[in-house]
């Protein structure tokens, strides 16, 4: 059982990305923006309440899976000769990113529920919040990818190009080009997830080999 989990654990990153995309891009769809009127927002969530509650559920699931991927990646990055600081920074970024996804899911769930138990005014207020809860997820994932990228460049625990792309994606996510940087960061997580599954680092890609913080 342990060895099977060790082989499959890296795939939690790919699953997190796919499920988050499913929640936001497929189930969630084209939701009202922050400029829409209170009545338009309310009417949308009256009509699409169940689907939007489903989107919130899947987004929260993606956040949970990101925590498992971050822990898996931390153990890979902490292998000697790494001293562990960057691995810990990547893990911390993953936790913040996952918390951001859970925050977005919570806000969206409340917004979806306003279609049944709320009012146009409540729906508009929650819609403003829902459209502006992305900062923790973006910053956390940017730190995850940036710290991991720097660690890879320094230690070569994974191919150098993954380290370079990680640094580019992490930095870009924190600039005015943040949307494209964030998409690249999510793609990086998916690629690293598949890479670690197909080509595990050492005998056990999730075994802790360093106790350094």
Backbone bond lengths (Angstrom), bond angles and torsions (degrees), N, CA, C in turn:
res aa  C-N    CA-C-N  psi(-1)  N-CA   C-N-CA  omega(-1)  CA-C   N-CA-C  phi
1 X - - - 1.460 - - 1.519 111.12 -
2 X 1.351 116.03 -43.73 1.457 119.90 -179.61 1.513 111.33 -63.28
3 X 1.334 117.66 -44.72 1.452 120.43 -178.31 1.526 111.12 -66.05
4 X 1.340 116.90 -35.17 1.468 119.70 177.50 1.517 110.33 -65.21
5 X 1.325 116.90 -43.65 1.463 120.36 176.58 1.521 110.39 -62.13
6 X 1.337 117.15 -40.34 1.458 120.78 179.84 1.523 110.88 -60.00
7 X 1.320 117.19 -38.56 1.464 120.82 -179.57 1.521 112.15 -73.75
8 X 1.325 116.56 -35.82 1.456 119.88 -173.01 1.529 114.07 -94.91
9 X 1.327 118.02 -16.71 1.465 120.89 -175.82 1.530 113.95 -54.28
10 X 1.345 119.59 -41.17 1.469 118.09 -179.62 1.523 113.92 -59.16
11 X 1.329 117.86 -25.32 1.461 120.54 -178.50 1.527 112.58 -67.42
12 X 1.330 117.52 -11.35 1.458 118.92 177.09 1.524 111.24 -62.11
13 X 1.324 117.51 -27.92 1.466 120.10 176.73 1.515 111.67 -66.14
14 X 1.324 116.12 -47.85 1.466 120.15 178.05 1.525 110.64 -61.53
15 X 1.333 116.54 -43.70 1.456 120.10 179.77 1.526 111.49 -62.92
16 X 1.334 116.70 -39.31 1.465 120.35 179.09 1.528 110.64 -60.90
17 X 1.320 116.41 -44.79 1.471 120.75 -179.35 1.527 110.59 -66.04
18 X 1.328 117.27 -46.06 1.460 120.80 -178.00 1.525 111.43 -64.43
19 X 1.332 116.46 -42.07 1.467 119.67 -178.39 1.532 110.76 -69.62
20 X 1.336 117.52 -38.84 1.468 120.07 176.73 1.526 110.58 -63.78
21 X 1.334 116.71 -40.57 1.463 120.23 177.23 1.524 110.50 -64.44
22 X 1.320 116.59 -41.20 1.462 120.77 177.69 1.528 110.44 -60.32
23 X 1.328 115.98 -42.53 1.461 120.39 -178.25 1.522 111.79 -65.92
24 X 1.332 116.22 -46.78 1.466 120.44 -173.14 1.527 111.96 -85.18
25 X 1.337 116.10 -45.60 1.455 119.25 -171.69 1.517 115.51 -88.87
26 X 1.330 117.61 -26.42 1.467 120.40 -175.22 1.523 111.36 -107.56
27 X 1.326 116.90 -60.24 1.466 120.08 -177.61 1.521 110.64 -72.69
28 X 1.340 115.99 -47.46 1.462 119.97 -178.64 1.512 112.45 -65.46
29 X 1.338 115.51 -48.17 1.459 120.31 177.21 1.513 113.37 67.24
30 X 1.316 115.69 -149.64 1.457 122.75 -174.62 1.531 109.63 -89.54
31 X 1.316 116.30 88.54 1.465 121.18 -178.18 1.531 110.46 -85.92
32 X 1.325 117.86 163.20 1.469 120.55 179.46 1.534 111.82 -60.24
33 X 1.324 116.05 146.03 1.459 119.74 177.33 1.523 110.27 -95.40
34 X 1.325 115.50 179.48 1.464 120.24 -173.12 1.527 112.83 -68.23
35 X 1.343 118.65 -17.21 1.466 121.67 -177.55 1.525 113.19 -90.44
36 X 1.326 117.09 -9.11 1.461 119.71 -176.93 1.534 111.25 -70.69
37 X 1.329 115.60 152.78 1.465 121.15 -178.25 1.517 111.10 -69.93
38 X 1.316 114.84 160.46 1.466 120.68 -179.89 1.526 110.90 -59.78
39 X 1.328 116.74 -42.24 1.461 119.10 -177.72 1.526 111.47 -67.91
40 X 1.320 117.09 -38.56 1.469 120.08 178.83 1.522 110.68 -64.03
41 X 1.324 116.64 -42.28 1.468 120.65 178.81 1.527 109.71 -63.75
42 X 1.319 115.93 -46.72 1.464 120.25 -178.04 1.530 111.18 -61.77
43 X 1.323 116.58 -45.54 1.465 120.73 -179.43 1.521 111.68 -61.74
44 X 1.337 116.39 -38.59 1.470 120.32 179.62 1.517 110.52 -61.86
45 X 1.319 117.23 -45.49 1.466 119.95 -175.71 1.532 112.80 -80.18
46 X 1.325 117.68 -19.44 1.462 119.47 168.64 1.529 109.34 -66.31
47 X 1.322 116.07 -42.20 1.461 121.76 -176.18 1.526 112.46 -76.58
48 X 1.348 117.03 -36.19 1.466 120.62 -171.42 1.533 112.65 -116.05
49 X 1.327 116.67 25.87 1.468 120.15 -173.96 1.519 112.81 -56.21
50 X 1.319 118.13 -50.28 1.465 120.78 -174.88 1.519 112.35 -63.75
51 X 1.329 116.52 -42.98 1.465 120.12 179.62 1.523 110.91 -63.74
52 X 1.328 116.62 -41.14 1.461 119.94 -178.07 1.528 111.80 -71.61
53 X 1.318 117.13 -31.68 1.463 119.39 173.51 1.530 109.99 -67.35
54 X 1.320 116.61 -36.50 1.459 120.02 174.70 1.514 111.73 -63.67
55 X 1.339 116.90 -39.60 1.461 120.70 177.74 1.520 110.81 -60.99
56 X 1.335 116.52 -41.60 1.466 120.51 178.43 1.523 111.02 -63.10
57 X 1.316 116.79 -40.73 1.466 120.53 179.02 1.529 110.95 -61.98
58 X 1.321 117.37 -47.34 1.459 120.28 -178.70 1.530 111.44 -66.66
59 X 1.323 117.27 -35.63 1.458 119.54 177.75 1.521 110.83 -64.05
60 X 1.325 117.36 -39.69 1.465 120.52 177.44 1.528 110.68 -65.56
61 X 1.319 117.30 -37.06 1.463 121.01 176.74 1.521 110.39 -62.93
62 X 1.325 116.87 -40.77 1.465 120.10 176.05 1.514 111.94 -60.49
63 X 1.339 116.57 -38.66 1.463 120.04 177.51 1.510 112.05 -62.94
64 X 1.329 116.52 -42.80 1.463 119.71 178.14 1.517 112.42 -62.71
65 X 1.322 117.31 -41.75 1.459 121.10 179.50 1.530 111.39 -66.34
66 X 1.334 116.86 -32.92 1.462 119.74 178.57 1.525 111.26 -63.39
67 X 1.315 118.01 -32.77 1.465 121.12 177.39 1.528 110.10 -63.03
68 X 1.335 116.91 -45.10 1.459 120.23 178.60 1.527 111.45 -63.27
69 X 1.336 117.05 -41.31 1.462 119.22 178.59 1.521 110.94 -64.52
70 X 1.320 117.11 -41.25 1.463 120.38 -179.35 1.520 111.29 -61.97
71 X 1.342 116.38 -39.46 1.466 120.23 177.72 1.529 110.48 -65.98
72 X 1.329 116.40 -40.95 1.464 120.67 178.17 1.517 110.94 -61.96
73 X 1.332 116.09 -46.71 1.459 120.39 -178.98 1.524 111.34 -65.25
74 X 1.323 116.87 -36.72 1.458 119.39 179.38 1.530 111.40 -58.26
75 X 1.336 116.71 -44.06 1.459 119.90 -179.13 1.524 111.78 -66.25
76 X 1.314 116.35 -33.45 1.469 119.30 176.38 1.528 110.02 -67.55
77 X 1.325 116.95 -46.10 1.460 121.30 -176.25 1.526 112.51 -71.03
78 X 1.327 117.91 -23.53 1.467 121.34 -176.23 1.519 113.18 -84.57
79 X 1.315 117.78 0.77 1.465 119.34 179.50 1.529 110.55 -65.98
80 X 1.334 118.01 147.34 1.460 120.59 174.92 1.534 109.53 -57.02
81 X 1.347 119.47 141.65 1.463 126.00 13.81 1.527 114.57 -89.72
82 X 1.324 119.05 9.34 1.460 120.20 178.97 1.524 110.42 -63.24
83 X 1.332 116.10 149.53 1.456 120.63 179.74 1.521 111.58 -99.36
84 X 1.301 118.45 -8.77 1.449 120.57 170.14 1.516 116.64 105.82
85 X 1.354 119.01 -17.65 1.456 119.17 -175.97 1.531 112.05 -63.42
86 X 1.324 116.22 -46.00 1.456 119.79 -179.42 1.523 110.93 -68.04
87 X 1.323 116.60 -35.48 1.466 120.02 176.55 1.518 110.15 -62.00
88 X 1.321 116.98 -40.93 1.463 121.11 178.97 1.523 110.58 -68.22
89 X 1.342 117.05 -38.27 1.463 120.39 177.87 1.523 110.54 -63.83
90 X 1.335 116.66 -41.55 1.465 120.29 177.70 1.526 110.76 -62.67
91 X 1.320 116.57 -43.27 1.459 120.71 179.29 1.527 110.69 -63.75
92 X 1.334 116.29 -43.42 1.462 119.82 177.87 1.518 111.62 -61.30
93 X 1.341 116.11 -41.68 1.462 119.51 176.50 1.509 111.75 -61.10
94 X 1.337 116.31 -40.11 1.453 120.11 177.72 1.514 112.56 -62.15
95 X 1.339 116.25 -39.76 1.471 119.97 177.99 1.527 111.39 -65.23
96 X 1.331 116.22 -41.73 1.467 119.43 177.81 1.529 110.35 -64.99
97 X 1.348 115.54 -42.92 1.462 119.21 178.54 1.516 112.03 -61.35
98 X 1.327 116.70 -43.01 1.464 120.40 178.11 1.523 110.52 -64.19
99 X 1.331 116.89 -40.56 1.470 120.26 177.45 1.527 110.63 -62.16
100 X 1.338 115.87 -36.98 1.457 120.17 177.31 1.518 112.07 -63.84
101 X 1.327 116.70 -41.28 1.463 119.94 177.07 1.523 111.12 -64.52
102 X 1.329 116.23 -39.81 1.464 120.21 178.56 1.528 111.23 -67.51
103 X 1.341 116.41 -37.07 1.460 119.77 176.09 1.527 110.58 -63.34
104 X 1.327 116.53 -45.17 1.465 120.45 178.24 1.520 111.07 -61.94
105 X 1.334 116.14 -40.22 1.464 120.04 178.84 1.525 110.94 -63.68
106 X 1.330 116.39 -40.78 1.460 120.42 -179.89 1.526 111.36 -64.57
107 X 1.336 116.30 -46.14 1.463 120.47 178.73 1.518 111.02 -62.23
108 X 1.332 116.32 -40.28 1.458 119.52 -178.35 1.530 111.52 -70.69
109 X 1.312 116.65 -35.23 1.465 120.25 176.79 1.528 110.78 -63.39
110 X 1.314 116.03 -44.08 1.468 119.72 178.04 1.530 110.55 -63.88
111 X 1.328 116.17 -39.97 1.458 119.85 178.79 1.527 111.11 -64.39
112 X 1.329 116.64 -44.70 1.455 120.21 178.84 1.531 110.79 -61.63
113 X 1.313 116.75 -39.63 1.461 121.11 -178.63 1.523 112.02 -71.03
114 X 1.338 116.44 -20.80 1.465 118.95 178.33 1.525 111.41 -65.77
115 X 1.347 116.18 -19.62 1.449 119.29 177.40 1.515 113.05 -67.71
116 X 1.324 117.01 -17.50 1.461 120.84 178.77 1.519 112.40 -112.18
117 X 1.318 116.22 -39.11 1.466 119.55 -172.50 1.532 113.13 -113.17
118 X 1.328 117.42 0.77 1.450 119.81 -175.71 1.513 112.81 -109.99
119 X 1.330 113.91 -152.91 1.462 122.04 -178.58 1.519 107.74 -143.91
120 X 1.339 119.20 167.28 1.466 119.69 177.18 1.529 113.17 -55.18
121 X 1.311 117.00 -39.49 1.472 119.41 179.89 1.527 111.16 -65.49
122 X 1.330 116.58 -44.94 1.464 120.06 178.54 1.522 110.77 -63.58
123 X 1.327 116.10 -40.95 1.462 120.13 -179.72 1.525 111.07 -63.08
124 X 1.324 117.61 -41.90 1.462 120.16 179.69 1.524 111.48 -65.33
125 X 1.325 116.75 -40.83 1.466 120.55 178.50 1.524 110.96 -62.85
126 X 1.320 116.00 -47.19 1.465 120.06 179.11 1.524 111.16 -66.12
127 X 1.315 116.71 -31.86 1.466 120.04 178.49 1.523 110.80 -66.44
128 X 1.320 117.27 -38.99 1.465 120.69 175.56 1.527 110.66 -61.24
129 X 1.326 115.61 -43.11 1.458 119.87 177.91 1.526 110.77 -65.01
130 X 1.328 116.19 -45.10 1.460 121.71 -177.60 1.523 112.04 -60.46
131 X 1.331 116.58 -34.17 1.461 120.69 -179.32 1.522 113.38 -81.15
132 X 1.326 116.71 -2.27 1.471 119.04 -176.23 1.527 112.65 -133.95
133 X 1.319 117.67 30.74 1.465 120.97 178.99 1.523 112.14 -106.49
134 X 1.324 116.89 15.29 1.465 119.58 -173.43 1.519 113.82 -84.60
135 X 1.327 119.31 -15.07 1.462 120.78 -174.80 1.529 113.86 -57.05
136 X 1.344 119.87 -49.40 1.471 118.16 -179.22 1.522 113.02 -60.05
137 X 1.331 117.52 -40.15 1.464 119.96 -179.96 1.523 110.92 -65.90
138 X 1.330 116.85 -44.76 1.471 120.53 -178.22 1.523 111.09 -65.67
139 X 1.332 116.84 -48.41 1.467 120.42 -178.06 1.526 110.61 -65.55
140 X 1.328 117.04 -43.62 1.457 119.57 -179.64 1.517 112.39 -61.78
141 X 1.323 117.14 -47.46 1.466 120.19 -179.82 1.516 110.67 -67.37
142 X 1.343 117.40 -34.86 1.469 120.07 176.23 1.528 110.62 -61.02
143 X 1.333 117.17 -44.00 1.469 120.54 178.76 1.530 110.55 -65.67
144 X 1.322 117.06 -41.94 1.461 121.16 177.01 1.526 111.08 -54.57
145 X 1.318 116.40 -52.04 1.458 121.38 -174.90 1.530 111.07 -72.03
146 X 1.335 117.19 -39.78 1.463 120.80 -179.70 1.524 111.40 -65.04
147 X 1.328 117.41 -49.68 1.464 120.64 -179.93 1.523 111.14 -62.69
148 X 1.324 116.85 -40.75 1.462 120.11 178.04 1.520 110.84 -64.74
149 X 1.331 116.46 -40.45 1.456 120.07 179.16 1.516 112.55 -62.04
150 X 1.336 116.46 -44.98 1.467 120.15 178.55 1.524 110.42 -62.39
151 X 1.329 116.13 -42.66 1.465 120.59 179.28 1.523 111.44 -61.11
152 X 1.324 116.44 -42.42 1.464 120.20 179.97 1.528 110.81 -64.78
153 X 1.324 116.99 -40.97 1.466 120.53 178.75 1.522 110.58 -62.36
154 X 1.321 116.44 -38.67 1.468 120.48 -177.60 1.523 112.93 -75.88
155 X 1.325 117.50 -35.47 1.466 119.95 -171.28 1.525 114.09 -109.65
156 X 1.338 116.91 -19.41 1.474 121.74 -176.46 1.535 111.72 60.73
157 X 1.332 117.36 29.25 1.464 119.94 178.44 1.524 110.55 -66.84
158 X 1.333 116.03 -24.95 1.461 124.12 172.12 1.530 107.36 -128.81
159 X 1.322 118.80 168.19 1.467 120.27 -178.68 1.526 112.62 -54.19
160 X 1.326 115.31 143.42 1.458 121.49 -176.12 1.522 112.33 -56.76
161 X 1.332 117.12 -38.56 1.462 119.27 -176.65 1.528 111.90 -63.77
162 X 1.326 116.92 -29.98 1.463 119.48 175.39 1.528 110.85 -66.43
163 X 1.322 115.86 -37.17 1.457 119.39 176.69 1.518 111.79 -65.14
164 X 1.337 116.90 -44.19 1.464 120.75 -179.06 1.522 111.05 -64.16
165 X 1.328 116.31 -46.19 1.472 120.00 179.13 1.522 110.57 -62.88
166 X 1.336 117.17 -38.28 1.454 120.49 178.43 1.522 111.80 -61.49
167 X 1.335 117.41 -43.49 1.462 120.87 178.85 1.527 110.47 -64.15
168 X 1.333 116.51 -45.02 1.467 120.36 179.52 1.527 110.74 -60.71
169 X 1.332 116.52 -45.78 1.462 120.39 -178.82 1.522 111.39 -65.66
170 X 1.332 116.79 -41.65 1.453 120.36 -179.29 1.509 112.64 -64.27
171 X 1.330 116.13 -45.19 1.469 120.30 179.56 1.517 110.41 -67.25
172 X 1.342 116.74 -45.57 1.466 120.46 -177.75 1.522 111.88 -61.66
173 X 1.334 117.11 -32.40 1.466 120.86 -179.86 1.523 112.41 -63.87
174 X 1.322 116.61 -21.51 1.465 121.49 -177.08 1.520 112.41 -103.98
175 X 1.332 117.35 14.69 1.465 123.33 179.15 1.523 109.33 -116.29
176 X 1.351 117.30 177.80 1.468 118.84 175.17 1.531 114.11 -58.08
177 X 1.334 116.61 -18.45 1.470 120.40 175.56 1.522 110.42 -89.71
178 X 1.329 115.72 28.35 1.459 120.62 -172.13 1.512 114.86 -59.87
179 X 1.332 117.54 -34.70 1.471 119.30 -178.62 1.518 110.83 -61.31
180 X 1.336 116.01 -46.76 1.466 119.93 -179.08 1.530 110.93 -71.79
181 X 1.321 116.14 -36.06 1.458 119.61 176.38 1.514 111.53 -63.26
182 X 1.340 116.33 -39.65 1.458 120.97 179.73 1.532 110.57 -66.13
183 X 1.321 116.75 -41.51 1.469 119.75 176.68 1.528 110.50 -61.46
184 X 1.342 116.37 -40.89 1.462 120.04 178.12 1.522 110.70 -65.51
185 X 1.338 116.86 -37.05 1.469 120.60 178.41 1.528 110.80 -64.47
186 X 1.318 117.19 -41.08 1.464 120.38 177.92 1.529 110.64 -65.31
187 X 1.333 116.25 -39.91 1.466 119.93 177.17 1.522 109.98 -64.00
188 X 1.336 117.04 -38.64 1.467 121.60 178.36 1.528 110.34 -60.85
189 X 1.320 116.68 -44.66 1.466 120.32 178.58 1.526 110.48 -59.40
190 X 1.338 116.49 -44.42 1.463 120.27 -179.68 1.522 111.53 -63.10
191 X 1.338 116.82 -42.71 1.466 120.93 -178.77 1.529 110.94 -67.11
192 X 1.327 117.21 -45.13 1.461 120.74 179.12 1.525 110.14 -63.30
193 X 1.310 116.30 -38.54 1.464 121.02 177.63 1.526 110.96 -57.72
194 X 1.313 116.77 -48.96 1.468 121.47 179.40 1.521 110.33 -67.01
195 X 1.333 117.27 -41.19 1.468 121.70 -178.49 1.525 110.86 -60.31
196 X 1.327 116.80 -46.46 1.458 120.27 -178.48 1.530 111.77 -67.79
197 X 1.316 116.39 -28.74 1.456 119.42 177.24 1.521 111.32 -73.59
198 X 1.329 116.22 -41.42 1.466 120.70 -178.43 1.519 112.45 -79.11
199 X 1.339 116.42 -32.93 1.468 121.01 -177.10 1.519 109.54 -133.01
200 X 1.332 118.19 72.28 1.466 120.80 -176.92 1.520 111.96 -58.50
201 X 1.315 114.99 143.91 1.461 121.29 179.04 1.515 108.55 -82.32
202 X 1.325 118.16 114.27 1.461 121.69 -177.70 1.511 110.61 74.59
203 X 1.322 116.52 -164.85 1.452 121.10 -178.09 1.519 113.01 -76.25
204 X 1.356 115.99 -28.74 1.457 120.06 -175.83 1.522 108.72 -141.66
205 X 1.352 117.77 102.31 1.444 119.72 -173.73 1.500 114.66 -66.71
206 X 1.316 119.57 -9.21 1.457 119.95 178.23 1.515 112.66 -117.44
207 X 1.322 116.00 11.80 1.460 118.12 177.45 1.518 109.87 -82.95
208 X 1.278 117.71 134.57 1.456 120.89 179.62 1.530 108.94 -73.57
209 X 1.322 115.19 125.92 1.453 119.27 -179.75 1.508 111.77 -118.56
210 X 1.325 115.99 1.06 1.448 118.17 178.75 1.512 108.52 -145.78
211 X 1.297 117.71 137.71 1.453 121.03 179.22 1.524 111.26 -102.66
212 X 1.348 116.57 4.55 1.452 119.64 -179.72 1.524 110.14 -68.87
213 X 1.315 116.82 141.67 1.465 121.18 -178.83 1.512 109.42 -86.57
